[in-house]
Amino acid sequence: AEYLEEQISILENRIRELENPTVQGSGMVLQNPYIGQDAPTLGMLHLSRIQHIEIPPQLREQLLSAFLSYASELGFFLDPTRFYASATPGSSTAPPPSPALLQTVILLATHIYSTDSITSDMKAELLSQAVNSTSQALSSNHPDKVLQTIQAHVLLAQYFFLNGRKLEGRYNVTMAVSLVLSTRLHRIRSLEEMERRSFTYATNTDTSLPPPRDAREEMERIDAFWVVLSLNSCWATSEGTTSSLTYWKSQFRVDTPWPGRQIPLASDATSTSTIQLFLACGADAGYSILALHAKACILFEQSHELSSRFSPSLSSQSTQKWVEICTSLRTLARRFQSELPRIETAPSPAVSRQLLVIHTLTYVTKIRILSLMSWDPSGEATRRAALEAVYLVKKVDLHETTFIDPIMGVSLPQQIWIIDTDTYLLMADALDDDWTNTYARSVSIYGNNDVFRYAGATGIT
């Protein structure tokens, strides 16, 4: 928490200095995190010798199209139509994307789109460019530099997680969290803050974003917050590290409404205690795929957070309170699971893959909750939940898929191994390798490939 508060303070001062260049700043500047002996390793990248890589127009369009086909799964929260138009010369009067954003998009696109035109050396240079540009993005004059820098950090985090470089992935997640908090994206349409400001969007701090230019930009900001929260919740939980966004504490309370692009918010719409109301089993309007994903990540995180709160030394009163919270979370997880759309009903392959991730995280949460108390003494409910989660994979066609969320490679296998090694081995041996190669392309770096043999074999209904 102290580290995060320091990062937020640095970013607030930096944004203030950039927006008011004539005002004497605090002298605090953002340092390149990848330079120095104690920094996350980036192999043998030498940022001072980066060679700018020119991508031919036709290949560039192919890479952009490939990226956008998986954009929602990669945590891309900007409006895809606007982005594509701005990234295509002559297609829009809007300013082009910032170098940081465009380079991270191209970098991830090379992971998705296979072509001999992009060599491994070129990919290394693209990574160098993306890292260097993102570290300097807030110093640019780009009109959308803050939101696009958040997006660049999200995409870099995904790239590093995909390649098993978890330290660098976590660093970029932390930077994204620091930015969304320092710009108060967790308080969009906050009832408390909007009442205090007589329903004006702009805040009274120098580090806040200006009012959105239109409804789509406001939706981008809302989506940005939830994408960052979901990424942080999943990976902090999977890695067993301290969360960078402790939304259960009052100073980080989330008022931002659940994401969803269908309907622009009314001019007087407000929101408050979004996550707290969800955890209290309250009704809400969070039914978009992005909202369901955020909820699944929150439940996943909360199930692990509960396990860390328990201690045999707790007083009887505290223990009773802990039991009540466990029971409430179990009830909420059951209700949430029962209300999820079925994967078979997905309107597109992208949505079916997203629903697969949501359902899997929900099953992992269910398994974790069962382990917290003596609700499953025989272990039968745990084994049944694990196998049901495994069989979900048959409902998604992954044979032509080049990307799936890398959290799939650590969440379920890790949880099953911890809770019930017999179930883990049963899953590993029960199914054949028909699906392994597709899935393992993205996630096998996190563990033994044998773990993926449980998923997606032929002949299972």
C-alpha positions in Angstrom: 0.0 0.0 0.0 2.8 2.4 0.8 4.5 1.7 -2.5 1.2 2.3 -4.4 0.6 5.6 -2.5 4.2 6.7 -3.5 3.5 5.8 -7.1 0.2 7.7 -7.1 1.9 10.8 -5.5 4.7 10.7 -8.1 2.2 10.4 -11.0 0.0 13.2 -9.6 3.0 15.5 -9.3 4.2 14.6 -12.8 0.8 15.2 -14.4 0.5 18.5 -12.6 3.9 19.6 -13.9 3.1 18.5 -17.4 -0.2 20.4 -17.4 1.4 23.5 -15.9 4.9 23.7 -17.3 5.4 27.3 -16.1 4.8 26.2 -12.4 7.8 25.1 -10.4 7.2 21.4 -9.7 8.4 19.1 -7.0 11.3 17.9 -9.0 9.9 14.3 -9.0 10.1 12.6 -12.3 9.1 9.1 -13.5 12.2 7.0 -14.1 12.6 4.4 -16.7 11.8 1.2 -14.7 13.9 -1.0 -16.9 17.2 0.7 -16.4 19.3 -0.3 -13.4 20.5 -3.4 -11.8 17.4 -3.9 -9.6 14.9 -3.3 -12.4 12.9 -6.1 -14.0 15.0 -7.9 -16.6 14.3 -7.3 -20.2 16.9 -9.7 -21.6 19.6 -7.7 -23.3 17.5 -4.7 -24.4 19.6 -1.5 -24.7 17.1 1.3 -24.9 19.8 3.8 -26.1 20.2 1.8 -29.3 16.7 1.2 -30.4 16.2 1.1 -34.1 12.9 2.5 -35.4 11.1 -0.2 -37.4 9.0 0.9 -40.3 6.0 -1.4 -40.9 4.8 -1.5 -44.6 1.2 -0.1 -44.8 -0.3 -3.4 -46.0 1.3 -5.4 -43.2 0.4 -2.7 -40.7 -3.3 -3.0 -41.6 -3.1 -6.8 -41.4 -1.5 -6.5 -37.9 -4.1 -3.9 -36.7 -7.0 -6.1 -38.0 -5.5 -9.2 -36.2 -5.1 -7.3 -33.0 -8.7 -5.9 -33.1 -10.1 -9.4 -33.6 -8.9 -10.2 -30.0 -8.9 -6.6 -28.7 -11.6 -7.1 -26.0 -9.9 -10.2 -24.7 -6.6 -8.3 -24.4 -8.0 -5.6 -22.3 -8.4 -3.0 -25.0 -10.9 -0.5 -23.6 -10.6 2.3 -26.2 -13.2 2.6 -28.9 -12.0 0.1 -31.6 -13.6 2.0 -34.5 -12.0 5.3 -33.5 -8.7 3.7 -32.8 -8.5 1.9 -36.2 -9.5 5.1 -38.0 -6.9 7.2 -36.2 -4.2 4.5 -36.7 -4.9 4.3 -40.5 -3.4 7.3 -42.4 -6.0 9.3 -44.2 -8.9 7.6 -42.5 -9.6 10.2 -39.8 -9.0 13.8 -38.8 -8.3 12.7 -35.3 -4.7 12.7 -34.1 -2.9 9.4 -34.5 -2.4 7.1 -31.5 0.5 7.9 -29.3 3.7 6.1 -30.2 3.4 4.1 -26.9 -0.1 2.9 -27.7 0.6 2.1 -31.4 3.8 0.3 -30.7 2.3 -1.9 -28.0 -0.6 -2.7 -30.3 1.7 -3.7 -33.1 3.9 -5.7 -30.6 0.9 -7.8 -29.4 -0.4 -8.1 -33.0 2.9 -9.9 -33.9 2.1 -12.4 -31.2 -1.3 -13.1 -32.7 -0.6 -12.8 -36.4 2.0 -15.1 -37.8 4.1 -13.7 -40.7 7.6 -14.3 -42.0 7.8 -10.5 -42.5 8.4 -10.0 -38.8 11.6 -11.7 -37.5 12.5 -12.4 -33.9 15.0 -9.6 -34.0 12.3 -7.2 -35.2 10.0 -8.3 -32.4 12.8 -7.6 -29.9 13.1 -4.1 -31.3 9.4 -3.6 -31.3 9.4 -4.5 -27.6 12.2 -2.1 -26.9 10.3 0.7 -28.7 7.1 -0.1 -26.8 8.8 -0.1 -23.4 10.7 3.0 -24.1 7.8 5.0 -25.5 5.5 4.0 -22.7 8.0 5.1 -20.1 8.0 8.5 -21.7 4.4 8.8 -22.7 3.2 11.2 -20.0 5.8 13.7 -21.2 4.3 13.9 -24.7 1.9 16.6 -25.9 -0.7 14.0 -27.1 -4.2 15.2 -26.2 -5.2 11.7 -24.9 -1.8 10.8 -23.4 -3.2 9.7 -20.0 -5.8 7.3 -21.2 -3.6 6.0 -23.9 -0.7 5.5 -21.5 -3.0 3.4 -19.2 -3.9 1.4 -22.3 -0.3 0.9 -23.2 0.6 -0.4 -19.7 -2.3 -2.8 -19.9 -1.2 -4.2 -23.2 2.4 -4.4 -22.1 1.3 -6.3 -19.0 -0.6 -8.8 -21.2 2.4 -9.2 -23.4 4.7 -10.0 -20.5 2.2 -12.4 -18.9 1.8 -14.2 -22.2 5.6 -14.6 -22.3 5.9 -15.7 -18.7 7.7 -12.5 -17.6 5.5 -12.0 -14.5 7.7 -9.4 -12.8 7.5 -7.0 -15.7 3.8 -7.8 -16.1 3.1 -6.9 -12.5 5.1 -3.7 -12.8 2.9 -2.5 -15.7 -0.3 -3.5 -13.9 0.9 -1.4 -10.9 1.6 1.6 -13.2 -1.9 1.2 -14.7 -3.5 1.1 -11.3 -1.5 4.1 -10.1 -2.8 6.1 -13.1 -6.4 5.1 -12.8 -6.4 6.0 -9.1 -4.4 9.3 -9.5 -6.9 10.4 -12.2 -9.8 9.2 -10.1 -11.3 6.9 -12.6 -12.6 4.9 -9.7 -14.9 7.7 -8.9 -16.6 8.4 -12.2 -20.2 9.6 -11.7 -19.6 9.3 -7.9 -22.7 10.4 -6.1 -20.7 11.8 -3.2 -18.3 13.8 -5.4 -20.9 15.0 -7.9 -23.1 16.3 -5.1 -20.2 18.2 -3.7 -19.5 19.7 -7.1 -23.1 20.4 -8.1 -23.0 17.7 -10.9 -20.0 19.1 -12.7 -17.8 16.3 -14.1 -14.4 18.1 -13.6 -12.8 17.8 -10.2 -11.0 20.3 -8.2 -7.6 18.7 -8.5 -5.0 19.4 -11.1 -4.4 15.7 -11.8 -8.0 14.8 -12.9 -8.9 14.3 -16.5 -11.0 17.0 -18.1 -14.7 16.3 -18.8 -15.1 13.6 -21.6 -15.8 15.0 -25.0 -18.7 12.7 -25.7 -20.5 9.6 -24.3 -18.1 7.2 -26.0 -15.1 8.8 -24.3 -16.8 8.5 -21.0 -17.5 4.8 -21.7 -13.8 4.4 -22.5 -12.9 5.8 -19.1 -15.3 3.6 -17.3 -14.1 0.5 -19.2 -10.5 1.5 -18.5 -11.0 1.4 -14.8 -12.7 -2.0 -14.8 -10.1 -3.5 -17.2 -7.3 -2.4 -14.9 -9.1 -3.6 -11.8 -9.7 -7.0 -13.4 -6.1 -7.4 -14.5 -4.9 -6.5 -11.1 -7.3 -8.7 -9.2 -6.5 -11.8 -11.3 -2.8 -11.6 -11.3 -2.2 -10.4 -7.8 -4.4 -13.4 -6.6 -2.7 -15.9 -8.9 0.8 -14.8 -7.9 -0.1 -14.4 -4.2 1.1 -10.8 -4.1 -0.4 -7.8 -2.4 -3.2 -6.2 -4.4 -2.4 -2.8 -5.8 -6.1 -1.8 -5.8 -7.6 -2.6 -2.4 -11.1 -1.5 -3.2 -12.4 -3.0 0.1 -10.7 -0.1 1.9 -12.6 3.2 2.3 -9.9 5.3 0.6 -10.1 3.2 -2.5 -13.9 2.7 -2.6 -15.2 2.3 -6.1 -18.1 4.4 -7.2 -17.6 4.1 -11.0 -20.6 2.3 -12.6 -20.3 -1.1 -14.1 -19.1 -1.1 -17.7 -21.3 -1.5 -20.8 -21.4 0.3 -24.1 -25.0 -0.1 -25.0 -26.6 3.0 -23.6 -24.9 6.4 -22.8 -25.3 7.4 -19.2 -28.0 10.1 -18.5 -26.6 13.5 -17.7 -27.7 13.2 -14.0 -26.8 9.6 -13.5 -24.8 8.8 -10.4 -23.2 5.7 -8.8 -21.9 4.8 -5.4 -20.2 1.8 -3.7 -20.4 -0.3 -6.8 -18.3 -3.3 -5.6 -19.6 -3.1 -2.0 -23.2 -3.4 -3.2 -22.2 -6.4 -5.4 -20.5 -8.2 -2.5 -23.5 -7.5 -0.4 -25.6 -9.4 -2.9 -27.4 -6.2 -4.1 -29.1 -5.9 -7.5 -27.2 -4.0 -10.1 -27.0 -3.4 -13.9 -23.6 -5.0 -14.4 -24.5 -7.6 -17.1 -22.2 -6.7 -19.9 -19.4 -9.2 -20.7 -16.8 -6.7 -19.3 -18.9 -6.3 -16.1 -19.3 -10.1 -15.7 -15.6 -10.5 -16.2 -14.8 -7.9 -13.5 -17.2 -9.5 -11.1 -15.6 -12.9 -11.7 -12.2 -11.4 -11.0 -13.5 -9.8 -7.8 -15.0 -13.0 -6.5 -11.7 -14.8 -7.4 -9.7 -12.3 -5.5 -12.1 -12.2 -2.5 -12.0 -16.0 -2.1 -8.3 -15.8 -1.7 -8.4 -12.7 0.4 -10.7 -14.4 2.9 -8.2 -17.3 3.3 -5.4 -14.9 4.2 -7.6 -13.2 6.8 -8.1 -16.3 8.9 -5.9 -17.2 11.8 -6.4 -19.7 14.6 -5.6 -16.9 17.0 -8.7 -14.9 16.0 -11.1 -14.2 18.8 -14.4 -16.1 18.8 -16.2 -12.9 17.7 -13.8 -12.3 14.8 -14.0 -16.0 13.8 -17.8 -15.8 13.7 -17.6 -12.7 11.5 -15.2 -14.5 9.2 -17.6 -17.4 8.9 -20.4 -15.1 8.1 -18.4 -13.4 5.3 -17.5 -16.9 3.9 -21.1 -17.9 3.9 -22.2 -14.7 2.2 -19.5 -15.0 -0.5 -20.5 -18.6 -1.1 -24.1 -17.5 -1.6 -23.1 -14.7 -3.9 -20.8 -17.0 -6.0 -23.6 -19.5 -6.4 -26.1 -16.8 -7.5 -23.6 -15.2 -9.8 -22.8 -18.6 -11.5 -26.5 -19.4 -11.9 -27.1 -16.1 -13.7 -24.1 -16.3 -16.1 -25.0 -16.7 -19.8 -24.2 -20.1 -21.2 -21.2 -20.4 -23.5 -23.3 -22.0 -26.2 -25.4 -18.8 -26.4 -22.4 -16.5 -27.2 -23.0 -14.4 -30.3 -19.4 -14.6 -31.5 -16.2 -16.7 -31.0 -14.7 -13.8 -29.0 -17.6 -13.7 -26.6 -17.5 -17.5 -26.2 -13.8 -17.3 -25.2 -14.5 -14.5 -22.8 -17.4 -16.5 -21.2 -15.0 -19.5 -20.9 -12.7 -17.3 -18.8 -15.5 -16.0 -16.7 -17.0 -19.4 -16.0 -13.6 -20.9 -15.2 -12.8 -18.1 -12.7 -16.2 -18.7 -11.1 -15.5 -22.4 -10.7 -12.1 -21.7 -9.2 -13.8 -19.3 -6.8 -16.3 -22.0 -5.9 -13.5 -24.6 -5.3 -11.6 -22.1 -3.2 -14.6 -21.3 -1.0 -15.2 -25.0 -0.5 -11.7 -25.3 0.9 -12.2 -22.5 3.4 -14.6 -24.4 5.7 -15.7 -28.0 6.1 -18.4 -27.7 3.5 -17.0 -30.6 1.4 -15.5 -33.2 3.8 -15.5 -35.9 1.1 -14.0 -33.8 -1.6 -16.7 -34.9 -4.0 -18.1 -31.4 -4.6 -14.6 -30.1 -5.3 -13.8 -32.8 -7.8 -17.2 -32.3 -9.5 -16.6 -28.5 -9.8 -13.2 -29.1 -11.2 -14.3 -31.5 -13.9 -17.3 -29.3 -14.8 -14.8 -26.5 -15.3 -12.6 -28.7 -17.5 -15.5 -29.8 -19.7 -16.4 -26.2 -20.4 -13.5 -26.1 -22.8 -15.3 -28.4 -25.2 -17.9 -25.7 -25.7 -15.4 -23.3 -27.3 -13.7 -23.9 -30.6 -10.1 -23.1 -29.9 -8.5 -24.8 -32.9 -8.3 -21.6 -34.9 -7.6 -19.5 -31.9 -4.2 -17.8 -31.5 -4.8 -16.1 -28.1 -6.6 -17.0 -24.9 -6.3 -15.1 -21.6 -3.1 -16.4 -20.0 -4.8 -16.5 -16.6 -6.4 -19.7 -17.8 -3.0 -21.3 -17.6 -2.6 -20.6 -13.9 -6.0 -20.2 -12.2 -7.6 -23.6 -12.4 -4.5 -25.9 -12.6 -3.0 -24.0 -9.7 -6.1 -24.2 -7.5 -6.8 -27.9 -8.2 -3.2 -28.8 -7.4 -3.3 -27.0 -4.1 -6.7 -28.3 -3.0 -6.8 -31.9 -4.4 -3.8 -33.5 -6.2 -5.8 -36.6 -7.0 -8.3 -34.5 -9.0 -5.5 -32.7 -10.7 -4.0 -36.0 -11.9 -7.4 -37.3 -12.9 -7.9 -34.3 -15.1 -4.5 -34.6 -16.6 -5.0 -38.2 -17.6 -8.7 -38.2 -18.5 -8.6 -36.5 -21.8 -6.3 -36.7 -24.8 -4.1 -34.1 -26.4 -6.4 -33.0 -29.2 -6.7 -29.5 -27.8 -3.4 -29.1 -25.9 -1.4 -27.5 -28.7 -3.8 -24.7 -29.3 -4.2 -23.8 -25.6 -0.5 -24.3 -24.7 0.7 -21.8 -27.3 -0.5 -19.1 -25.0 -0.3 -20.5 -21.5 2.0 -23.5 -21.2 4.9 -21.3 -20.1 3.3 -21.2 -16.6 3.7 -24.9 -15.9 4.0 -28.4 -17.0 2.2 -29.0 -20.3 0.6 -32.2 -18.9 -1.8 -30.0 -16.9 -3.4 -28.9 -20.1 -4.3 -32.4 -21.2 -7.4 -32.3 -19.1 -8.9 -29.7 -21.4 -10.9 -29.9 -24.6 -10.5 -33.5 -25.7 -12.8 -35.1 -28.3 -15.8 -37.2 -27.4 -16.9 -35.3 -24.2 -20.3 -33.9 -24.0 
